[in-house]
Amino acid sequence: MIEYSKYNIDSSEDFWNIFLQKCLDQDGAETALSVVTDAIIKILGDKSAHLKPGGLKNGETQYIVSAAVMISREKNLNVFFAQQNFPEHQFRLKIPIDHGHPGRVVKNEKPLLLSNTDDHQDFKQILDTSRMGSSIYYPFFWKGHMLGQLICGSQARNTYRNLDLELIKPFAKIASLLWVSHNGSDLLSIE
């Protein structure tokens, strides 16, 4: 069992009560998922990775992004929702279902951790502002069918660790519940 209080959360019970209430207070799928993507950006990762040798390359500035990436109804696109710190012009970004590491997660239906993207020659930059140095992807499901995935990317290499695959797990389950309970698939029909 993970003790969330070790990760700048005053109390596990208090955190989950406050977090879940905040999710329940939202009126729609995207705003509810934004509570999740905001939380994971604050909780996941080594917050000092950018200060360590090799964390950032010359000219890079530390920042972190997150999103819920949903599979389109036609199952040909990954559509980004509830984005945190993405450039405005990439709001509701759409990429081919098989593109990059989000595509690999869809294909394999398994979480993926790239602690240092420099070690992965097949890493494809999705943000047009910069290449992420570390990224994590965690799929979520409803009744055995993959709905989408939570993703986080950090400019600093070695931000995300194996521990983060455990920390993100309950957030992915909550994302499924929020998407379904708010009829999130309706958002895909207007895309």
Backbone as CSV, one residue per row, in Angstrom:
resi,resn,N_x,N_y,N_z,CA_x,CA_y,CA_z,C_x,C_y,C_z
1,MET,0.842,-1.183,0.000,0.000,0.000,0.000,0.886,1.246,0.000
2,ILE,0.519,2.236,-0.781,1.282,3.474,-0.888,0.792,4.448,0.180
3,GLU,1.694,5.028,0.891,1.349,6.046,1.886,1.502,7.407,1.213
4,TYR,0.375,7.996,0.806,0.412,9.245,0.060,0.928,10.408,0.888
5,SER,0.887,10.292,2.212,1.366,11.394,3.049,2.857,11.648,2.845
6,LYS,3.583,10.671,2.294,5.002,10.864,1.996,5.205,11.777,0.791
7,TYR,4.138,12.066,0.087,4.254,12.809,-1.161,3.560,14.157,-1.063
8,ASN,3.878,14.891,0.025,3.366,16.241,0.237,1.847,16.297,0.326
9,ILE,1.263,15.260,0.832,-0.173,15.243,1.088,-0.310,15.077,2.595
10,ASP,-1.022,15.998,3.241,-1.079,16.010,4.707,-1.504,14.675,5.288
11,SER,-2.532,14.099,4.755,-3.033,12.818,5.254,-3.683,12.092,4.097
12,SER,-3.406,10.815,3.967,-3.987,10.050,2.865,-5.502,10.158,2.866
13,GLU,-6.100,9.949,4.029,-7.563,9.996,4.114,-8.082,11.384,3.770
14,ASP,-7.454,12.409,4.328,-7.876,13.773,4.018,-7.705,14.070,2.533
15,PHE,-6.580,13.659,1.986,-6.349,13.911,0.566,-7.450,13.299,-0.287
16,TRP,-7.719,12.011,-0.085,-8.703,11.334,-0.926,-10.093,11.909,-0.738
17,ASN,-10.463,12.288,0.474,-11.779,12.897,0.700,-11.897,14.227,-0.032
18,ILE,-10.891,15.054,0.091,-10.908,16.358,-0.580,-10.858,16.186,-2.095
19,PHE,-9.975,15.328,-2.553,-9.824,15.097,-3.993,-11.119,14.569,-4.610
20,LEU,-11.705,13.550,-3.992,-12.929,12.966,-4.544,-14.082,13.959,-4.511
21,GLN,-14.185,14.744,-3.453,-15.248,15.751,-3.401,-15.070,16.774,-4.513
22,LYS,-13.829,17.178,-4.743,-13.558,18.132,-5.823,-13.971,17.537,-7.173
23,CYS,-13.704,16.262,-7.380,-14.135,15.588,-8.615,-15.656,15.586,-8.723
24,LEU,-16.326,15.276,-7.617,-17.793,15.202,-7.611,-18.442,16.564,-7.823
25,ASP,-17.760,17.625,-7.469,-18.315,18.973,-7.612,-18.305,19.472,-9.055
26,GLN,-17.663,18.762,-9.946,-17.544,19.212,-11.337,-18.793,18.844,-12.137
27,ASP,-19.099,19.682,-13.133,-20.310,19.497,-13.931,-20.130,18.649,-15.178
28,GLY,-18.920,18.418,-15.601,-18.726,17.686,-16.840,-17.493,16.813,-16.816
29,ALA,-17.387,15.985,-17.832,-16.280,15.029,-17.912,-14.926,15.727,-17.957
30,GLU,-14.802,16.746,-18.784,-13.488,17.367,-18.926,-13.076,18.122,-17.669
31,THR,-14.000,18.838,-17.046,-13.629,19.554,-15.822,-13.315,18.573,-14.699
32,ALA,-14.035,17.466,-14.640,-13.742,16.445,-13.623,-12.376,15.807,-13.879
33,LEU,-12.090,15.494,-15.144,-10.776,14.932,-15.472,-9.657,15.945,-15.226
34,SER,-9.975,17.222,-15.327,-8.968,18.251,-15.043,-8.535,18.223,-13.582
35,VAL,-9.438,17.832,-12.695,-9.065,17.672,-11.288,-8.013,16.567,-11.178
36,VAL,-8.217,15.494,-11.938,-7.277,14.366,-11.931,-5.937,14.779,-12.528
37,THR,-5.964,15.408,-13.702,-4.699,15.758,-14.358,-3.935,16.824,-13.572
38,ASP,-4.657,17.682,-12.871,-3.996,18.656,-12.002,-3.339,17.956,-10.811
39,ALA,-4.028,16.990,-10.236,-3.481,16.264,-9.076,-2.230,15.472,-9.448
40,ILE,-2.272,14.778,-10.578,-1.113,13.937,-10.910,0.114,14.771,-11.243
41,ILE,-0.108,15.949,-11.787,1.031,16.817,-12.083,1.716,17.261,-10.790
42,LYS,0.922,17.411,-9.732,1.461,17.861,-8.445,2.074,16.721,-7.638
43,ILE,1.583,15.508,-7.822,1.998,14.379,-6.987,3.120,13.559,-7.611
44,LEU,3.014,13.276,-8.900,3.976,12.367,-9.528,5.338,13.016,-9.732
45,GLY,6.345,12.181,-9.721,7.670,12.599,-10.150,8.564,13.165,-9.070
46,ASP,9.836,13.122,-9.376,10.877,13.704,-8.536,10.907,15.201,-8.832
47,LYS,10.448,15.991,-7.889,10.331,17.441,-8.101,11.685,18.147,-8.145
48,SER,12.743,17.423,-7.839,14.076,18.028,-7.918,14.888,17.489,-9.101
49,ALA,14.262,16.727,-9.983,14.988,16.119,-11.110,15.685,17.167,-11.971
50,HIS,15.070,18.323,-12.125,15.662,19.370,-12.969,16.917,19.987,-12.359
51,LEU,17.123,19.768,-11.067,18.299,20.318,-10.384,19.492,19.369,-10.407
52,LYS,19.253,18.143,-10.812,20.304,17.123,-10.794,21.108,17.159,-12.096
53,PRO,22.369,16.742,-12.050,23.183,16.709,-13.272,22.492,15.892,-14.374
54,GLY,22.408,16.476,-15.559,21.785,15.806,-16.693,20.275,15.938,-16.738
55,GLY,19.688,16.546,-15.728,18.229,16.712,-15.700,17.730,17.568,-16.844
56,LEU,18.373,18.698,-17.039,18.031,19.615,-18.126,19.251,19.838,-19.005
57,LYS,18.995,19.986,-20.291,20.061,20.358,-21.223,20.156,21.884,-21.262
58,ASN,21.258,22.392,-21.787,21.422,23.841,-21.918,20.238,24.442,-22.654
59,GLY,19.704,25.525,-22.103,18.590,26.223,-22.727,17.218,25.694,-22.348
60,GLU,17.147,24.550,-21.683,15.848,24.001,-21.284,15.400,24.607,-19.959
61,THR,14.098,24.715,-19.810,13.473,25.202,-18.585,12.495,24.146,-18.110
62,GLN,12.495,23.883,-16.826,11.625,22.842,-16.284,10.154,23.239,-16.357
63,TYR,9.343,22.355,-16.869,7.889,22.447,-16.780,7.333,21.046,-16.949
64,ILE,6.094,20.865,-16.536,5.437,19.556,-16.568,4.075,19.720,-17.216
65,VAL,3.684,18.739,-18.004,2.363,18.717,-18.630,1.644,17.429,-18.244
66,SER,0.329,17.461,-18.362,-0.453,16.239,-18.180,-1.736,16.358,-18.985
67,ALA,-2.369,15.216,-19.216,-3.630,15.182,-19.955,-4.279,13.816,-19.790
68,ALA,-5.552,13.790,-20.095,-6.264,12.532,-20.292,-6.385,12.378,-21.803
69,VAL,-5.862,11.310,-22.335,-5.854,11.083,-23.781,-6.870,9.988,-24.073
70,MET,-7.946,10.370,-24.748,-9.067,9.465,-24.967,-9.046,8.883,-26.380
71,ILE,-9.481,7.648,-26.483,-9.566,6.977,-27.781,-10.856,7.427,-28.468
72,SER,-10.738,7.889,-29.716,-11.911,8.369,-30.451,-12.897,7.235,-30.702
73,ARG,-14.136,7.596,-30.962,-15.185,6.591,-31.225,-14.811,5.687,-32.395
74,GLU,-14.182,6.273,-33.393,-13.799,5.507,-34.578,-12.539,4.686,-34.340
75,LYS,-11.931,4.885,-33.177,-10.701,4.181,-32.789,-9.547,4.440,-33.764
76,ASN,-9.515,5.680,-34.301,-8.418,6.040,-35.195,-7.589,7.223,-34.687
77,LEU,-8.032,7.817,-33.569,-7.328,8.971,-33.014,-7.197,8.861,-31.501
78,ASN,-6.163,9.470,-30.973,-6.050,9.769,-29.549,-6.353,11.258,-29.423
79,VAL,-7.329,11.600,-28.582,-7.771,12.981,-28.416,-7.420,13.433,-26.995
80,PHE,-6.732,14.550,-26.888,-6.267,15.058,-25.598,-7.343,15.918,-24.942
81,PHE,-7.649,15.617,-23.682,-8.604,16.370,-22.875,-7.947,16.738,-21.552
82,ALA,-8.554,17.690,-20.849,-8.139,18.053,-19.488,-6.637,18.333,-19.422
83,GLN,-6.157,19.044,-20.417,-4.723,19.302,-20.539,-4.246,20.330,-19.509
84,GLN,-3.092,20.051,-18.942,-2.443,20.968,-18.008,-1.125,21.424,-18.628
85,ASN,-0.969,22.731,-18.734,0.277,23.369,-19.191,0.616,23.104,-20.657
86,PHE,-0.366,22.739,-21.458,-0.162,22.609,-22.901,-0.281,23.994,-23.531
87,PRO,0.388,24.237,-24.646,0.171,25.507,-25.341,-1.282,25.585,-25.824
88,GLU,-1.846,26.783,-25.778,-3.260,26.961,-26.137,-3.588,26.418,-27.524
89,HIS,-2.688,26.597,-28.467,-2.986,26.164,-29.832,-2.992,24.634,-29.969
90,GLN,-2.586,23.911,-28.907,-2.660,22.452,-28.943,-3.787,21.923,-28.050
91,PHE,-4.762,22.799,-27.749,-5.949,22.403,-27.011,-6.718,21.367,-27.823
92,ARG,-7.131,20.307,-27.168,-7.841,19.190,-27.801,-7.044,18.604,-28.973
93,LEU,-5.775,18.508,-28.768,-4.877,17.916,-29.752,-5.366,16.526,-30.152
94,LYS,-5.244,16.208,-31.423,-5.590,14.878,-31.936,-4.367,14.320,-32.655
95,ILE,-4.046,13.070,-32.343,-2.944,12.394,-33.024,-3.440,11.027,-33.489
96,PRO,-2.837,10.463,-34.530,-3.238,9.123,-34.965,-3.124,8.120,-33.809
97,ILE,-4.015,7.173,-33.777,-4.105,6.199,-32.684,-2.802,5.432,-32.469
98,ASP,-2.003,5.291,-33.511,-0.765,4.512,-33.386,0.484,5.392,-33.267
99,HIS,0.295,6.700,-33.067,1.423,7.638,-33.035,2.164,7.596,-31.703
100,GLY,3.460,7.428,-31.781,4.334,7.550,-30.624,4.012,6.611,-29.478
101,HIS,4.405,7.029,-28.292,4.205,6.186,-27.120,2.753,6.135,-26.653
102,PRO,1.939,7.201,-26.837,0.514,7.010,-26.560,-0.074,5.893,-27.437
103,GLY,0.385,5.810,-28.681,-0.055,4.735,-29.571,0.378,3.370,-29.089
104,ARG,1.584,3.289,-28.549,2.065,2.012,-28.017,1.209,1.569,-26.825
105,VAL,0.820,2.527,-25.985,-0.021,2.191,-24.831,-1.379,1.678,-25.299
106,VAL,-1.943,2.292,-26.337,-3.214,1.803,-26.884,-3.037,0.386,-27.415
107,LYS,-1.978,0.153,-28.154,-1.737,-1.167,-28.750,-1.554,-2.248,-27.683
108,ASN,-0.749,-1.961,-26.671,-0.415,-2.971,-25.659,-1.334,-2.969,-24.445
109,GLU,-2.089,-1.884,-24.277,-2.986,-1.721,-23.124,-2.255,-1.924,-21.799
110,LYS,-1.031,-1.407,-21.728,-0.203,-1.517,-20.521,0.440,-0.164,-20.221
111,PRO,0.685,0.105,-18.933,1.368,1.347,-18.572,2.771,1.389,-19.174
112,LEU,3.281,2.600,-19.303,4.605,2.777,-19.884,5.323,3.903,-19.149
113,LEU,6.572,3.663,-18.812,7.411,4.646,-18.145,8.664,4.864,-18.979
114,LEU,8.913,6.109,-19.335,10.153,6.499,-20.012,10.854,7.492,-19.091
115,SER,11.677,6.982,-18.197,12.350,7.859,-17.223,13.207,8.902,-17.925
116,ASN,13.905,8.479,-18.970,14.740,9.386,-19.749,14.452,9.125,-21.221
117,THR,13.742,10.034,-21.851,13.353,9.819,-23.250,14.554,9.813,-24.191
118,ASP,15.685,10.348,-23.745,16.896,10.299,-24.571,17.334,8.855,-24.815
119,ASP,16.941,7.961,-23.927,17.295,6.544,-24.053,16.369,5.791,-25.002
120,HIS,15.387,6.489,-25.569,14.387,5.855,-26.438,14.411,6.550,-27.797
121,GLN,15.146,5.952,-28.720,15.310,6.555,-30.041,13.985,6.715,-30.782
122,ASP,12.981,5.903,-30.413,11.688,5.968,-31.087,10.747,6.996,-30.456
123,PHE,11.216,7.754,-29.471,10.366,8.763,-28.831,9.991,9.827,-29.844
124,LYS,8.684,10.108,-29.934,8.193,11.130,-30.858,7.688,12.318,-30.053
125,GLN,8.175,13.475,-30.391,7.743,14.704,-29.729,6.310,15.003,-30.136
126,ILE,5.447,15.261,-29.147,4.050,15.590,-29.418,3.810,17.086,-29.234
127,LEU,4.321,17.646,-28.147,4.218,19.096,-27.957,5.093,19.786,-28.984
128,ASP,4.579,20.839,-29.582,5.422,21.523,-30.559,6.342,22.550,-29.901
129,THR,6.215,22.722,-28.581,7.062,23.687,-27.881,8.398,23.093,-27.460
130,SER,8.419,21.829,-27.094,9.679,21.182,-26.709,9.481,19.685,-26.539
131,ARG,10.584,19.001,-26.509,10.589,17.552,-26.303,10.640,17.274,-24.801
132,MET,9.805,16.393,-24.330,9.813,16.019,-22.922,11.014,15.118,-22.633
133,GLY,11.603,15.275,-21.463,12.754,14.468,-21.074,12.379,13.210,-20.320
134,SER,11.160,13.188,-19.754,10.685,12.044,-18.979,9.175,11.987,-19.147
135,SER,8.616,10.788,-19.289,7.166,10.694,-19.470,6.623,9.398,-18.889
136,ILE,5.333,9.443,-18.563,4.637,8.297,-17.995,3.243,8.239,-18.620
137,TYR,2.781,7.029,-18.877,1.490,6.791,-19.536,0.781,5.673,-18.768
138,TYR,-0.488,5.891,-18.439,-1.210,4.857,-17.693,-2.618,4.711,-18.266
139,PRO,-2.930,3.542,-18.856,-4.239,3.348,-19.481,-5.346,3.176,-18.443
140,PHE,-6.564,3.518,-18.853,-7.711,3.223,-18.000,-8.835,2.610,-18.824
141,PHE,-9.648,1.814,-18.146,-10.588,0.899,-18.796,-11.977,1.004,-18.180
142,TRP,-12.963,0.561,-18.943,-14.321,0.384,-18.455,-14.830,-0.939,-19.013
143,LYS,-15.189,-1.832,-18.124,-15.702,-3.162,-18.499,-14.782,-3.856,-19.498
144,GLY,-13.487,-3.755,-19.254,-12.503,-4.447,-20.075,-12.093,-3.732,-21.346
145,HIS,-12.691,-2.582,-21.641,-12.360,-1.836,-22.863,-11.576,-0.577,-22.494
146,MET,-10.471,-0.394,-23.171,-9.652,0.785,-22.894,-10.359,2.044,-23.376
147,LEU,-10.495,3.014,-22.465,-11.103,4.302,-22.791,-10.051,5.326,-23.201
148,GLY,-8.926,5.288,-22.499,-7.891,6.286,-22.734,-6.725,6.057,-21.795
149,GLN,-5.956,7.112,-21.579,-4.780,7.012,-20.715,-4.485,8.364,-20.088
150,LEU,-3.930,8.306,-18.900,-3.386,9.505,-18.274,-1.927,9.602,-18.677
151,ILE,-1.500,10.799,-19.019,-0.099,10.997,-19.384,0.469,12.185,-18.619
152,CYS,1.741,12.104,-18.327,2.496,13.234,-17.768,3.829,13.278,-18.482
153,GLY,4.275,14.476,-18.739,5.596,14.663,-19.310,6.316,15.775,-18.576
154,SER,7.598,15.599,-18.381,8.431,16.591,-17.713,9.617,16.927,-18.606
155,GLN,9.973,18.190,-18.624,11.151,18.586,-19.385,12.404,17.911,-18.832
156,ALA,12.459,17.738,-17.515,13.646,17.153,-16.878,13.679,15.642,-17.030
157,ARG,14.822,15.139,-17.394,15.021,13.704,-17.478,14.972,13.097,-16.076
158,ASN,14.569,11.845,-16.013,14.511,11.070,-14.764,13.573,11.668,-13.717
159,THR,12.542,12.354,-14.187,11.514,12.856,-13.268,10.634,11.705,-12.800
160,TYR,10.181,10.871,-13.732,9.247,9.789,-13.384,10.004,8.506,-13.112
161,ARG,9.522,7.794,-12.074,10.183,6.592,-11.560,9.178,5.450,-11.498
162,ASN,9.665,4.257,-11.224,8.765,3.108,-11.079,7.703,3.366,-10.021
163,LEU,8.054,4.045,-8.961,7.100,4.394,-7.915,5.892,5.124,-8.493
164,ASP,6.115,5.970,-9.486,5.027,6.753,-10.064,4.002,5.888,-10.789
165,LEU,4.424,4.720,-11.274,3.462,3.788,-11.878,2.463,3.296,-10.832
166,GLU,2.885,3.205,-9.586,1.970,2.830,-8.500,1.126,4.018,-8.061
167,LEU,1.742,5.177,-7.981,1.021,6.365,-7.527,-0.095,6.770,-8.482
168,ILE,0.103,6.577,-9.780,-0.881,7.020,-10.769,-2.076,6.063,-10.889
169,LYS,-1.887,4.838,-10.453,-2.899,3.789,-10.647,-4.299,4.180,-10.150
170,PRO,-4.473,4.641,-8.904,-5.831,4.984,-8.468,-6.419,6.159,-9.245
171,PHE,-5.581,7.063,-9.715,-6.079,8.193,-10.495,-6.640,7.722,-11.838
172,ALA,-6.024,6.707,-12.421,-6.528,6.145,-13.676,-7.896,5.498,-13.458
173,LYS,-8.058,4.798,-12.359,-9.358,4.175,-12.068,-10.431,5.241,-11.862
174,ILE,-10.079,6.291,-11.167,-11.027,7.387,-10.949,-11.352,8.075,-12.273
175,ALA,-10.364,8.230,-13.149,-10.606,8.838,-14.462,-11.652,8.044,-15.236
176,SER,-11.596,6.720,-15.169,-12.603,5.884,-15.840,-13.991,6.186,-15.315
177,LEU,-14.116,6.209,-13.999,-15.420,6.475,-13.381,-15.948,7.851,-13.767
178,LEU,-15.092,8.841,-13.766,-15.518,10.196,-14.109,-15.944,10.299,-15.566
179,TRP,-15.162,9.694,-16.456,-15.475,9.750,-17.886,-16.840,9.114,-18.160
180,VAL,-17.069,7.947,-17.589,-18.328,7.233,-17.832,-19.495,7.938,-17.149
181,SER,-19.334,8.343,-15.897,-20.447,8.953,-15.160,-20.862,10.299,-15.741
182,HIS,-19.947,10.983,-16.397,-20.262,12.270,-17.016,-20.519,12.139,-18.519
183,ASN,-20.714,10.910,-19.000,-20.961,10.685,-20.434,-19.895,11.357,-21.298
184,GLY,-18.651,11.149,-20.925,-17.538,11.755,-21.646,-17.501,11.411,-23.115
185,SER,-18.013,10.240,-23.470,-17.991,9.858,-24.889,-18.797,10.833,-25.740
186,ASP,-19.731,11.573,-25.130,-20.464,12.596,-25.880,-19.517,13.686,-26.390
187,LEU,-18.457,13.957,-25.645,-17.479,14.957,-26.086,-16.765,14.504,-27.351
188,LEU,-16.594,13.205,-27.488,-15.911,12.681,-28.674,-16.760,12.850,-29.926
189,SER,-18.079,12.912,-29.765,-18.945,13.045,-30.937,-18.934,14.465,-31.488
190,ILE,-18.501,15.443,-30.678,-18.447,16.820,-31.177,-17.060,17.187,-31.681
191,GLU,-16.141,16.252,-31.596,-14.768,16.513,-32.040,-14.672,16.446,-33.543
